[in-house]
C-alpha cells in the first residue's frame, strides 16, 4: 500500500536553467564571475546586512577604503608586470572578520536546519505529454520553485568556489520541479532538483521516511514519487532538504495530487463470443506495457491453445490473436513473462503418444517459439515460476508406481541450458518412504530458493483417516537442501495450500483452505516468517467447493496481496478479485462482475510494474473474460 514512501531514482541528466551556470559543488551567476575576490565577498556581506543598519554603513565605508587601497596596489603591480585584469586579495582576511561580526550581530546560524524556505512554489500548466512523462491521461502541469544567484561589480576574476574548506554557506534549493503535479493513472511523478553548495538532497513524503535522491550531475538531483494505488488518492506534500556534510539547508515544500482510478473499480471488461467459447488461464505484462493472455478455446469442436495481446486500454486486433501449436489438440496451463521479456508458455498437448505437458519459449512477442521441454507420460505440470536470474520452473507431480501414487516435482530450466528434473517426497517415518502423496498447486521463487505449496495426503496421525494437510516445500538450488513444513492440525481435520507469493520482506504469503472430512472449504491467507512460524492468518470466506476457491495470487508493489476466485457463498456466479492487507479480514477493495443468468469465474491474475491489476477467466458462462481493475 504506502507507495508514497518509496522512491525510484532517475537516470537522466538535467541541463542548466534560468541563466545560472553550474559547476561541481556550486551554483553561480555569470555576473558574479566578474567580481574581484574582495569585492565579491564584500558584496555578499552587504546583501546580508540590513539596509541602513550601522553594520551596513560600516561595511560600505570599509569597502570604499579597501577598493582605494587595492586599486593603488593593483595599479603599481600591473604597471611593473605589464599585465591587465590582475588584482590583490591581501585584505580578504579583513572581510572574513567582518563576516564573523555580521553573523554575530544578525544571529545567523549556519547550521540551521529543519526550517522550511519561504520561497514561493508556482504551479504552471501547459507542459507537453513528452515533457511531463505522461501518456495523455494524467495532468501535464508542473510544480516549480526558482531561486537565482546574482551579483554586481567589475573585473574579470573567477569567484572562489562556494563549497570550500571552512565555508559555512548553507546548501540551498535553487530549482524544483514535479512532473506531473497531478497524476491520474498508476505510474510515477518525476522530481527534479537543482541545489547549490549541496552534497545531496533528501525527499520526505508526507510523514514518511526521508529518502536520499540520486545525484544526476553537479548540483542536480532526481527521484520519483511512486503512484501505486488509489488508496493513497488525494493531495500530498513533498519536502526537499539539501545538505552538505553536517550542514542542513532550509527545506522547500511542494504539493502533488494522486487521482488514480478508484480501487476495485472496473476500468475495462470484455467477455463474449469474440473468439469462440473458452477461458483465460494466465496473464502477463510485456516490457512494452501490453497485456498478453493465454487461454483455451473451441475451434470446430476441438480444444486449441491461444495467445492474445491487448494494449493498456484493452484493445486488440486480429493480428494480436496467435494459436499455440497450430492444429494440435491443446489445453492451456500457465504463462510467465520474464524480466527480459521472454514469454514462456506451458500447455498440455495431445499427441500420438498421449497427453503430455509442453513448455515453449519466445524471446519476444512475435518471435519464433522454441521447444524447451516435453513431459513424460502421466507427469503433471500445473504452474510456472520465473526467477530474477531468468530461471523458469515447471512445477507439478510425477507418478511413483507406489501406494502414494505421486511425488512433488519441478523441472528447472536455466537460461540457455537444458532442463533438470527434481523430485521430492515428504517422509514422516524413514522406514516408510511412500506414505504421502504430495499434490503441488503452485510455486514461486524466493531469490534462488524454489517454494512449492499444496496438499500432503496420507496418514498424518495414528488412529485417524487419510487426510490432506497443507505443505510448504523450500528447495535451495545452490545447496540442494530441502525443508518441509506441514500443517500439523489442531483445528479443522483437513487443510491445503492453493497459491503462494513472496512479499517485499521475503515472507511467504500462502492462500489456503481448511475443512472437515466432508470438505466445505473456508479460505484463509497465511503469512509465514523465515522460520516457518505463522505471522498472521486472515479468513477469506467460504466456497461451495475447492474449485470455487482462490485460483491465483500476487503481491502488489503497493503493499498488499491480490487474489482471484469464484464467488463466495451467496454470490457463487461472480467473477471476484479482492485485495487484502496482512492484518485485517476486511478487504482493502473488491471487484465483482456477475451478469444476470450467467456464470463467471476468475482464474488468472497479473500485476503491472506500478500496481495495475489485470484478471482473467470466463464470463457469460462460456467465453474468455478479461478485466482491468483499479488497484
KOLVOKOL-382012 format. One record per residue: residue in one letter; x, y, z of N, C-alpha, C in turn. Coordinates in steps of 0.1 Angstrom, whole numbers, plus 2048, in hexadecimal, padded with zeros to 3 digits. Layout:
KOLVOKOL-382012
AXYZXYZXYZ;...
This chain:
KOLVOKOL-382012
X8087F480080080080080980C800;X80E81180A81481E80B81F820800;X81A8227F38248257E982A8337EA;X82583B7F382A8487F58378497FC;X83B83E80284783E80A853839803;X8538377F685E8317EF86183A7E3;X86E8397DF8728417D387B8387CA;X87983A7BD8828347B388A83F7AC;X89783C7AA89F8477A689F848797;X8A08547928A18577848AF85577F;X8B08537728BD85176C8BF85C761;X8B78677618B98717578C087D75C;X8C88847548CF8907588C689C756;X8C88A675E8C08B275D8CA8BE75A;X8C68C67508CE8D174C8CC8DE754;X8D58E87528D48F475A8C78FC756;X8C290475F8B690B75C8B7919763;X8AE92275F8AD92F7658BB937764;X8C393575A8CF93D7588D993B763;X8D992F76A8E392D7748ED922770;X8F992577190491C76D907912779;X90890577690A8FB7819178F577F;X91F8F478A92B8ED78A92B8E4797;X9348DB7979348D17A29348D87B0;X92A8D67B892A8DB7C59258E97C7;X9218F07BC91C8FD7BE9139017B3;X90B90C7B59039127AB9069217AC;X90A9277A190D9357A190893C794;X90594979590195078A90C955781;X90A95877591495D76C91A96A771;X91197377791598077C91F97E787;X91D97579092697479C934970798;X93696978C94396578894C971785;X94797D78294F98977E95499078B;X94F98D7979539947A39619907A7;X96999A7AC9769967B397298F7C0;X97B9877C597897F7D19739877DC;X97A9927E097699A7EB9689A17E9;X9669A67DD9599AC7DA94E9A37DA;X9509977D594698C7D59429897E3;X94B9877EC9489847FA94198F801;X94699C7FE9409A78059329A9800;X9309A77F39229A87ED91999F7F4;X91E9927F79159887FE91298D80C;X91C99381291A9988209109A3820;X9119AD8179079B88168F99B3814;X8F89A880C8EA9A38098E499D816;X8ED99881F8E899182B8E599C836;X8EC9A78368EA9B18408DD9B983C;X8D59BC8468C99C48438CC9D283E;X8C59D68348C79E482E8C59EF838;X8CF9F88398CDA038438D29FF851;X8D69F28548DB9EF8618E99F4863;X8ED9F586F8FA9FA8729059F186C;X9029E486C90C9DB86690D9DC857;X9019DF8519009E18439099ED83F;X9079F884690FA0484391DA02845;X9219FB85092F9F98539369F0848;X92E9E68439349DE8399369E682C;X92C9EE82992D9F681C93A9FF81D;X93CA05829948A0E82B955A0682A;X9559FA8309609F182F9639ED821;X9589EA81995A9E580C9619F0803;X95C9FD805962A087FE971A09801;X975A0880E983A0881298B9FD80B;X9859F180B98C9E580598E9E87F6;X9839ED7F09849EF7E198F9F97DE;X990A047E699AA0E7E39A9A087E5;X9ABA017F09B89FC7F39BB9F17E9;X9B29E87E69B59DD7DD9B79E27CF;X9AF9ED7CB9B19F27BD9BF9F87BC;X9C49FE7C79D2A047C69DC9F97C5;X9DB9EE7CD9E49E37CC9E39DC7BF;X9D79DA7BA9D69D37AE9DB9DB7A2;X9DA9E97A29DF9F17979EE9F0797;X9F59F17A3A039F07A3A089E279E;XA029D87A3A069CA79FA049C8790;X9F89CC78B9F59CA77D9FF9D2774;XA039DE779A0C9E6772A1A9DF770;XA1E9D977CA2B9D377CA2B9C6773;XA209BF773A1F9B276CA1A9B475E;XA159C075BA0F9C274EA039BA74C;X9FB9B67569F09AE7569E39B5757;X9D89AF7539CB9B57559C29AB75B;X9B89B07629AE9A87689B39A1774;X9BE9A577B9C299F7879BD9A6793;X9BE9A079F9B99A67AB9C19A17B7;X9BE9A77C29C59A37CF9BA99F7D9;X9BC9947DF9B29907E99B898F7F7;X9C29987FA9C99978079C099C812;X9B59A380F9AC9A88199A099F81B;X9A099381599598A816992986824;X99D98482C99B97F83A993989842;X99499683E98D9A084697E99F843;X97A99B83796C99983496798C83B;X96F98283C96B97684496897A852;X97098385896D98886596098F866;X95D99785B95199E85A945995859;X94798A85293D98085193997A85F;X94497786794197287493997C87C;X93C98987B93599388292799387E;X92499287191799286B90F986871;X91597A87190E96F87790A971885;X91397788D91097989B90598389D;X90598E8958FB9988968ED994892;X8EC98C8878DF9888818DA97B887;X8E297488F8DE9688958DC95C88C;X8E495D8808E39538768EA94687B;X8E393B8798E992E87C8EB926870;X8F792486C8FA91D85F8F690E85F;X8F390986B8EE8FB86C8DF8FA86E;X8D890486C8CA90486E8C48F9865;X8BB8F186A8B68E68628A78E4866;X8A08DE85D8928DB85F8888E685C;X88D8F28598858FD8568808FB848;X87490084586E8FF83887090C831;X87690C82587891881E86B91F81A;X86C92C81A86093481785F937808;X8689328008679347F285A92F7ED;X8549367E48479327DF8489267D5;X83E91E7D483D9137CB8329167C1;X8359167B482C91A7AA82790E7A2;X81A90C7A081590179881390778A;X8199007808189057728128FA76A;X8098FD7618038F37588088F574A;X8058EB7418088ED7338148E472F;X81A8DD7388258D47338208C972A;X8288C57218238BB7178248AD71E;X81D8A371981E89671E82C89071E;X83389471384188F71284A89571D;X8488A27208508A872A84D8A3738;X8408A073A83C89C74883C88E74B;X83E88674083F877742831871744;X82787874081987274081686C733;X80B86473380785E7267FA864721;X7F68707267EA8777227DF87572C;X7E186C7357D686973F7D887274B;X7E487574F7E787C75B7E888B758;X7E98937637EB8A17617F98A475D;X7FB8AE7558088B174F80E8BE755;X8088C376080E8CF76681A8CB76E;X8218D577382D8D277B82D8DC787;X8348D77928368E079E8448E579E;X8468F279E8538F779D8569017A8;X8629017AD86790C7B68749117B2;X87691E7B18829237AA88992D7B3;X89692A7B589F9347BC8AB9367B4;X8AF9437B18BA9457A88C594D7B0;X8D194B7AC8DC9537B28DF9607AA;X8E496A7B18E69777AB8F297D7B1;X8F89877AA90498E7B090799A7A7;X90E9A47AD9129B07A59219B27A7;X9279BA79E9359BD7A093C9BE793;X94A9BF7939529C078795E9B7788;X9659B577D9709AD77D96D9A0776;X97799877397698C76B97997F773;X97B98178198097678997596B78C;X97995F78D97095479096D95479F;X9609537A295C9537B09619467B7;X9649467C496993A7CB95D9307CC;X9619237CD9569197CE94E91C7DA;X94191A7D993891C7E49389107ED;X93D9047E993F8F97F294E8F77F3;X9548FC7FE9628FB8019648F880F;X9718F58139748F18209718FD829;X9698FB83496690583D95A90E839;X95490C82D94991482993D910830;X93691A83692A91883E91D91B836;X91E91E829912921821909915821;X8FD9168268F490B8278EF906819;X8ED8F98168E88F580A8DA8FA808;X8D68FB7FB8C99017F98C38FB7EC;X8B58FA7EC8AE8F57E08AD9017D6;X8B28FF7CA8B190A7C08A59087B7;X8A28FC7B38978FA7AA8918EC7AD;X8848EB7AC87C8DF7B08718DD7A5;X86F8D17A18658CE79785F8C079A;X8528BF79B84B8B379B8428B178F;X8448A678883D8A477B83789677A;X82A89477981F89F77981C8A2788;X8158AD78A8128B17978058AA79C;X7FD8A57927F189D7957F289178C;X7F28857927F387878A7E687178B;X7E186C77F7D486677F7D485777B;X7E085177A7E18437787EE83E77F;X7EE8317827FA82B78980782F781;X81183378881D83778282683E78C;X82D84878883685079183685F78D;X83986779783B87579684A877797;X85087D78C85E88078C86188D795;X86B88B79D8708967A687E89A7A1;X87F8A779C88C8AC7978908B87A0;X89C8B77A68A08C17AF8AE8C77AB;X8AF8D47AC8BC8DA7AB8BF8E17B8;X8CB8DE7BD8CF8E37CB8DD8E97CA;X8E08F47D18ED8FA7D28F48F67DF;X9018F47DE9098F17EA9058E47F1;X8FF8DB7EA8F98CF7F09018C27EB;X9038B97F59078AC7F28FC8A27EE;X8F08A67F38E489D7F18D78A47F4;X8CC89E7F08BF8A37F48B78977F8;X8B08998038A788F809898893806;X89088980388288B80087A88380A;X87088B81086788581A859887815;X85187C81484487C80F83A87B81B;X83288681D829887828831884835;X82C87A83D83387784983C86B848;X84086883C84885C83A85785E83D;X85E85483986D85483C87485C831;X87E86383588686B82C88E862823;X88E86581689585D80C89F866805;X8AB8608038B68677FC8B38667ED;X8B38727E68B28727D88BF86F7D1;X8BE86B7C48CA8677BD8D18747B7;X8DE8757B78E58807B18E687D7A2;X8E188579A8E188478C8EC88B785;X8F289578C8FD89D7879008A8791;X90A8B078F90D8BA7989018C379C;X8FD8C37A88F28CB7AD8E48C67A8;X8E38BA7A18D68B679C8D38A87A3;X8C68A77A88C289C7AF8B48987AA;X8B188B7AB8A48877A589F87A7AC;X8928787AB88C86C7B087E86B7AB;X8768617AF86885F7AB85F85D7B7;X8548637B78498607C08408567BA;X83F84A7C083783F7BA8288417BD;X82083F7B38128407B480D8327B1;X80B8297BC80881B7BA7FA8177BE;X7F281F7C47E581A7C87DC8267CB;X7CF8257C77C582F7C97C28307D8;X7C78277E07C48287EF7CC8347F4;X7D68397ED7DD8457F17D88527EA;X7CD8527E37C885D7DC7C786A7E5;X7C98757E07C88827E77D588A7E5;X7D58967EC7E089F7EC7EB89B7F6;X7F789B7F28028987FA80D8A27F9;X8168A28038218AB80482F8A4803;X8388AA7FB8458A57FA84E8B0800;X8578AD8098618B680F86F8B280A;X8768BC8038838B97FE88D8C2806;X8978BB80C8A18C18158AF8BF810;X8B68CA80D8C48C88098CE8C6814;X8D98C08128E38BE81D8F18BE817;X8FA8C281F9098C081C9108BE829;X9168B282A91D8AF8369138AF842;X9168B784C90E8B98589048C4856;X9058CC84B8FC8D78498EF8D2842;X8E48D78478D78D48418D08E183E;X8CD8E28318C68EE82C8B78EE82F;X8B18F982C8A28FB82E89B8F2824;X8918EB8288898E282087F8EA817;X87C8E580C8728EB8038678E1801;X85A8E580384F8DC8018488DE7F4;X8428D37EE83A8D47E282F8CA7E4;X8238CD7DF8188C47E08168BD7D2;X8108B17D380C8A97C88008A17CB;X7F989D7C17EC8967C37EB8897BB;X7E687F7C37E38727BC7D58717BA;X7D186E7AD7C386D7A97C18617A1;X7C68557A67C584879F7B784379F;X7B58397967A88327967A482D7A4;X79782D7A87938297B579681A7B6;X79C8167C17A08087C47937FF7C3;X7957F47BB7897EB7B97807EF7AE;X7827FA7A87797FF79D77D7F7790;X7737F67877757F077A77A7FA770;X7877F876C78C8017617897FB753;X7897EE7527877E77457817D9748;X7787D57407727C874176E7C3733;X7727B673076E7B072376B7A2725;X75F79D72175C78F72175078E717;X75278470E74878270474E77A6F9;X7467786EF74A76F6E47527766DA;X75F77A6DE7687806D57717766CE;X77576B6D577D7616CF7787536D2;X76B7526D57657456D97657436E8;X7607376EB75F7336F976D7306FE;X76F73370B77C73071177E73771E;X78B73872378E73E73079D743730;X79F74D7377AD7527397B274B746;X7BF7467457C573F7507D1746756;X7D775074E7E37577537E476474B;X7EB76D7527ED77B74C7FC77F750;X80178874780E78D74A80F79B744;X8197A374881B7B07438287B173C;X8287B572F8347B672783C7C372A;X8497C37278507D072984A7DC723;X8437DA71883C7E57118307EB719;X82C7E37238207E772A8137E0725;X8147D971A8097D17158067C571F;X7FA7C171F7F57B67277F47AA71E;X7FA79E7227F879271A7F1788722;X7E778171C7DF7777227E176971C;X7E175F7247E175171F7D474B722;X7CE7447197C173E71B7BF732713;X7B472B7157AF72070D7A2724707;X7A07206FA7937236F37907186EA;X7837186E677E70D6DE77F7126CF;X7857096C778570C6B87806FF6B1;X7757016AB76F6F56A476D6E96AD;X7696EC6B97676E16C37736DC6C9;X77F6E16C678C6DC6CC7926E76D4;X7996E26DF79F6EB6E87AC6F16E3;X7AE6FE6E37BA7046DE7C070E6E8;X7CD7106E97D371A6F17D67276E9;X7D47326F07D773F6E97DE7496F2;X7E47526EB7EA75E6F27E376A6EB;X7E07746F47DA7806EF7E078C6F6;X7E47966EE7EA7A26F37E17AE6F3;X7E17B66FE7D87C16FF7E07CD703;X7DC7D96FF7E37E57047DD7E9711;X7E27F57177DE7F87247D07FD725;X7C97FF71A7BB80271A7B27F6719;X7B87EA7167B17DD7147AF7DA705;X7B37E36FC7B07E16EE7BA7D76E8;X7B57CF6DE7BD7C66D77B97C56C8;X7C17C06C07BE7BF6B27BF7B06AE;X7BA7AC6A27BB79E69E7C979969E;X7D37A169B7E179D69B7E679A6A9;X7DF79F6B37E379C6C17DF78F6C6;X7D77876BE7D377A6C37DB76F6BC;X7E27676C47EC75D6BF7E97506C4;X7E87466BC7E67386C07F37326C4;X7F372B6D07FE7246D57FD7156D0;X8087106CA8087036C47FD7016BB;X7FD7086B07F27076A67EE6F96A2;X7E16F76A17DC6EA69D7DE6DF6A7;X7E26E26B37E46D86BE7DA6DA6C9;X7D46CE6CD7CA6CF6D87D26D36E5;X7CD6DD6EC7D66E36F67CD6E9701;X7D36E970D7CC6EF7197D66F8720;X7D37057217DC70F7277DE70C736;X7EA70E73B7ED70C7497F2719750;X7FD71F74B80272B75280B733748;X80E73F74C81774874481F75174E;X82C75474B83375E75283B766748;X83D77374B84577C74385178074C;X85D77D74886978075086C78F750;X8757937588797A175987F7A674C;X88579D74488B7A17378817A072C;X87579C72F86A79C72586878F71E;X86F78472286C77771C85F772720;X85876B71784A76571A84B75671B;X84875172784874272883973E729;X83673372182872E721828720725;X82071C72E81E70E73281070972F;X8106FE7278036F97238036E9724;X7F86E37247F76D57227F36D2713;X7FB6CB70C7F96C86FE7F66B96FC;X7ED6B76F27E96A96EF7F16A56E3;X7F869A6E48006946D97FC6856D7;X80367F6CE8016716CC8056686D8;X80D66E6E18126676ED80A66C6F9;X7FF6726F77F66767027F8685706;X7F36887127F36967177FF69971F;X8076A371B8136A67228146B5723;X81B6BA72E81D6C872F8296CC726;X8286D97218316DE7188356ED71C;X8416F071C8466FE71F84C704713;X84771070F84C717704852725708;X85B72A7018617377048627406F7;X85E74C6F88607566EE8687626F4;X8727666EE87B7716F387377E6F4;X8697806ED86078C6ED8537896E6;X84A7926E783D7906E08407906D0;X83A7866CA83D7856BB84977D6B8;X8517796C285D7726BF85A7636BD;X86475C6B886374D6B68627466C3;X85873D6C48567366D185F7296D0;X8687286DA87171C6DB86B7126E5;X86D7056E28696FA6EB8746F96F6;X8706FC7028796FB70D8786EE716;X86C6E971686A6DD71E85E6D571B;X85E6C871C8536BF71A8526B5725;X8476B472B8456AB73784369D732;X84669373C84468573983568273C;X83167673882367173A820671749;X81467674C80F67675A816681763;X81F68875E82469476581A69F765;X8196A776F80F6B17708166BF773;X8146C976A8196D676C80E6E076F;X80F6E877A8046F077E8076FF77E;X81470378081771178182571477C;X82872077883572577483973077E;X84673178084C73C789859740783;X85B74D78186875377C86F75A787;X87C75878888475F79288A76C78C;X8907747948977807908A377D786;X8A97717888B476D77F8B0766773;X8A376777089D76176389C752764;X89D74C76F89A73D77188B73B771;X88673276A87872F76987672176E;X86C71F77786971277D85B70E778;X85A70177484D6FB77184A6F377E;X83F6F578583C6EF7918316E5790;X8316DA7968276D079582A6C379C;X8266B87968286AB79C82C6A0793;X83369679883768A79083167E797;X82D67478F82866779483365F79B;X82F6587A68396507AD8386417AB;X82C63D7A782962E7A68286277B3;X8276307BE82662A7CC81862E7D1;X81662B7DE80962E7E480663D7E5;X8116457E680E6537E780A6597D9;X80D6537CE8096567C18116617BA;X81466C7C281B6787BC82567D7C6;X82F6847C083968C7C883969A7C2;X83D6A47CA83F6B27C684B6B27BC;X8496BB7B28546BC7A88556CA7A2;X8616CD79D8636D979586D6D778B;X86B6DD77F8756DD77587A6EB773;X8876ED77688D6FA7768956FD76A;X89270776389870B7568A0718759;X8AD71675A8B672275B8B872874D;X8BC73574D8BD73C7408C7734737;X8C273172B8CA72B7208CF71D724;X8C971772E8CD7097328C2700731;X8C46F37308B96E97308B36E873E;X8A76E473F8A06E374B8A56D7754;X8A46D97618A86CF76B89C6CB773;X89A6BE77588E6BA77D8926B778B;X8896BC79488B6B97A387E6B47A8;X8806AA7B18746A37B78766A37C6;X86B6A57CE86C6A57DC86069D7E2;X8626987ED8576917F4858694803;X84C69680984B69981884B68B81F;X85568A82885767D83085568083F;X84B67B84584967C85385167285B;X85266685685A65B85C863656851;X87165685387A652849878643844;X87163B84C86F62D84886362C83E;X85C63783C85163783385264382A;X85864081E85B64B81484F65080C;X84464880C83964B80382C64B80A;X82C65281682065481D81765F819;X81D66981281667580F817678800;X80C67C7FA80C6827ED80B6917ED;X8146987E78166A67E88106AC7DB;X8046B37DC7FE6B97D08026C87D0;X80A6CB7C680F6D97C58046E27BE;X8026EE7C47F86F77BF7FE7047B9;X80A7087BE8107157BA81F7157BE;X82671E7B88347207BC83872E7B9;X8437327C08497407BE8577407C2;X85F7497BC86D74A7BF86F7547CB;X8777517D587C75A7DF88B75A7DE;X8907657D689E7657D28A17587CA;X8AA7507CF8AE7447C88A87387CE;X89E73A7D789772F7DD88972D7D6;X8857217D387871E7CD86F71A7D8;X8637217D885971E7E384D7177DC;X84A70B7E083E7047DB8347027E6;X8277037E381D7017ED8126F87E7;X80A6F27F08006E97EC7FA6E17F8;X7F76D47F57F16CB7FF7FA6BF800;X7FD6BB80D8036AE8107F86A5815;X7F569B80D7E96928107EE685815;X7EA6818217EE6748277EA673835;X7F066A83C7ED66784A7F666F853;X7F167B8577FA68485F7FA68086D;X7F067A8737F06768817EA668881;X7EF66088A7E965288C7DB653892;X7D364B88D7C564B8917BC65588A;X7C265C8807BA6668787B966186A;X7AF6658637AE6618557B966984C;X7BA6648407C366C8377BD679834;X7C56838357C16918347CB69A82C;X7C66A58277CF6AF8217D36B982B;X7E06BC82B7E56C78337EE6D082B;X7ED6DD82E7F46E78268036E5828;X80B6E681D8196E581D8206F1816;X82C6F581B8356FE8148426F7813;X8476F78078546F180485E6FC7FF;X8696FE80687370780187F6FF7FC;X8837017F088F6FB7EA8997057E6;X8A57047EC8B070D7E98B97087DE;X8B870F7D28BF70A7C68CE70A7C8;X8D37137D18E27147D38E77097DB;X8E07047E58E56FA7EE8DE6EC7ED;X8D36EC7E58CB6E07E48C46DC7F1;X8C36E57FA8BC6E28078AD6E4805;X8A56DC80C8966DD80B8916DE819;X8876E681B8806E88288716E6826;X86B6DD82E85D6DB82D8566E1839;X84B6E88378426ED8428346E7840;X82F6E08498226DA8488196E0853;X80C6E384F8026E88587FF6DC861;X8026DC86E8016D18777F36D087D;X7EA6D88797DC6D787E7DA6DF88B;X7D16DA8937CD6E189F7C16E989D;X7BC6E98907AF6F088D7A76E7884;X7A26EC87979A6E38707A26D786C;X79B6CD8677A16C08647AB6C1858;X7A76C984E7AF6C98427B36D883F;X7BE6D98377C26E68327CA6E4825;X7CD6EF81F7D56EE8137D96FC80E;X7E36FD8067E870A8007E470A7F2;X7E07157ED7DC7167DE7E47207D7;X7EB72A7DE7F27347D77FD73A7E0;X80873F7DA8127457E38187517DB;X81D75B7E38257667DD82E76A7E8;X8387737E48427787EE8407877F0;X83F78B7FC83D79A7FE84A7A17FE;X84A7AE7FF8567B67FD8607B4808;X85C7AE8138667AB81E86B79C81D;X86779581286C78881086477D818;X85878181D85077782584777081B;X84376481E83A75C81682C75E819;X82476380F81676581180F75A80A;X80775281180174680C7F174780D;X7EB7458027DC7438027D9735804;X7D173280E7CD7248117BF722815;X7BC71781A7AE71481E7AE70A829;X7A47098317A16FF83B7936FA839;X7916ED83E7846E783D7846DB845;X7786D58477766C884E7796BD844;X7766B18497786A584076E6A6834;X7626AB8377596AE82C75C6BD828;X7646BF81E76A6CC81C7626D7816;X75E6E181E7586ED8197626F881D;X76A6FC81477670481877371281C;X77B71682677C72482A78A729827;X78C73482079973981B7A0741826;X7AD7418257B574A82E7C174F827;X7C775982C7D375F8277DE75F832;X7E97588307F275683B80075C837;X80676384181376983E81D762848;X82875C84283175584983E75C84A;X84575B85685276185885C758852;X86975C85187375384B875746852;X87174585F87373886686672F866;X85C73485E85072C85C84572F866;X84773886F83C73C878832745871;X82674487581B74C86F81A759876;X81C76486E81C77187380D776874;X80577386A7F777686A7EF76C861;X7E376B8657DA76285E7CC76985C;X7C876C8507BC77484D7B276C846;X7A576C84B79B76484479776B837;X79576282D79176781F78276481C;X77B75D82576D75A82276C74B81E;X75F74781B75C739817757738809;X75B72C8037567297F674F71C7F6;X74771A7EB73F70D7EA7487017E8;X7547037E275E6F87E076C6FE7DE;X7766F67DE7846FB7DC7857017CF;X77E6FD7C577F7027B777B7117B7;X7737157C076F7237C177872C7C9;X7827267CF78B72D7D87967367D0;X7A073A7D77AB7427D17B273B7C6;X7B37417BA7BA73B7AF7C77427AC;X7C974E7AF7D57557AD7D77607B7;X7E47647BA7E776D7C47F47757C0;X7F57817C38017897C08037947CA;X8107977CD8137A27D68157AF7CE;X80E7B97D280E7C67CC8197CF7D1;X8207D67C882A7E07CC8237EB7D5;X8167EC7D580F7F57DE80F7F07EC;X8137E47EF8147DF7FC8097D6801;X8017CF7F87F77C67FD7F67BA7F3;X7EE7B17F77EC7A47EF7DF7A57E8;X7E07A07DB7D47A07D37D17917D0;X7C478D7D17C077F7CE7B477F7C4;X7B47757BC7A87737B37A17657B7;X7947657B578D7597B977F7597B2;X77874E7B576A74E7B27627567BC;X7557587BB74D75F7C474C7587D2;X74B7607DC74975A7EA73B7547EB;X73974D7F672C7487F87227537F9;X7177517F170D75B7EF70E7647E3;X71A7647DD71C76B7D07267627C7;X7227557C672A74C7BF72D74F7B1;X7257567AA72775879C730764798;X73676A7A273E7777A074C77479D;X75177B79376077D79176578679C;X76F7817A47727887B078178A7B1;X7857977B479379B7B77937A37C3;X79B7A07CD79C7A77D97AA7AA7DD;X7AC7B57E67B97B87EB7B97B87FA;X7C37B38007C47B280F7D17B7814;X7D17BE8207DD7C18277E07B482F;X7EB7B58377EF7A983F7EA7AA84D;X7E07B384F7DC7B585D7CD7B585F;X7C57B48547B77B68557AF7AC84C;X7A47A785179C79E8497937A683F;X7927B384178A7BB8397927BF82C;X78D7BC8207957BF8147977CE813;X7A37D180E7A67DF80B79D7E4800;X79A7DB7F67917DE7EB78C7D17E5;X7817D27DE77B7C67D87767C97CA;X7787C17C07727C27B376A7B57B0;X75E7B77AC7567AB7A874F7AF79B;X74C7A57937447A678773B79A786;X72E79C78672579178671979677D;X71A79377070E79776770378D76A;X6F77917686EB78976B6EB77D762;X6E77727686E57657616F275F75B;X6FD76376170A75E75C71475B767;X71C75176572774D76E73475476B;X73C75777574975E77375375877D;X75F75877976A75378177775A77E;X77E75E78878B76578679675A789;X79E75777F7A974E7807B6754781;X7B975E7787C67637757C877177B;X7D477477E7D87817847E6785781;X7E879277E7F579777D7F57A6780;X8007AB7858007B978A80B7C0781;X8087CD77E8127D577781D7DA780;X8277E177A8327E678382E7F178C;X8237F878A81E8027928127FE79A;X8107F179C8047EC7A37F77EB79C;X7F87EC78E7EB7EA7867E77DC788;X7DA7DA7887D47CC78A7CD7C777E;X7D17BB7797CB7B576E7C77A7771;X7BA7A376F7B57967727AE790766;X7AD7837667A777C75B7A076F760;X79776A75879075D75B78675B750;X77975875576F75774B76375F750;X75A76474774E76B74A743767740;X73776C74272C76873A72B759738;X72F75274372E74374573973C73D;X73D74173174573872875073F720;X75274C72275B75471A76775A721;X77375B71B77E76172277B76F727;X77F77273377D77F73978A78673E;X78B79373C79679A7417917A7748;X7977AA7537937B675B7A07BE75E;X79F7CB75C7A97D57627A27DB76E;X7A97DB7797A37DF7867AB7EA78C;X7A57F47927AC7FE7997B27F87A6;X7BF7FB7A87C67F57B37CA7FF7BE;
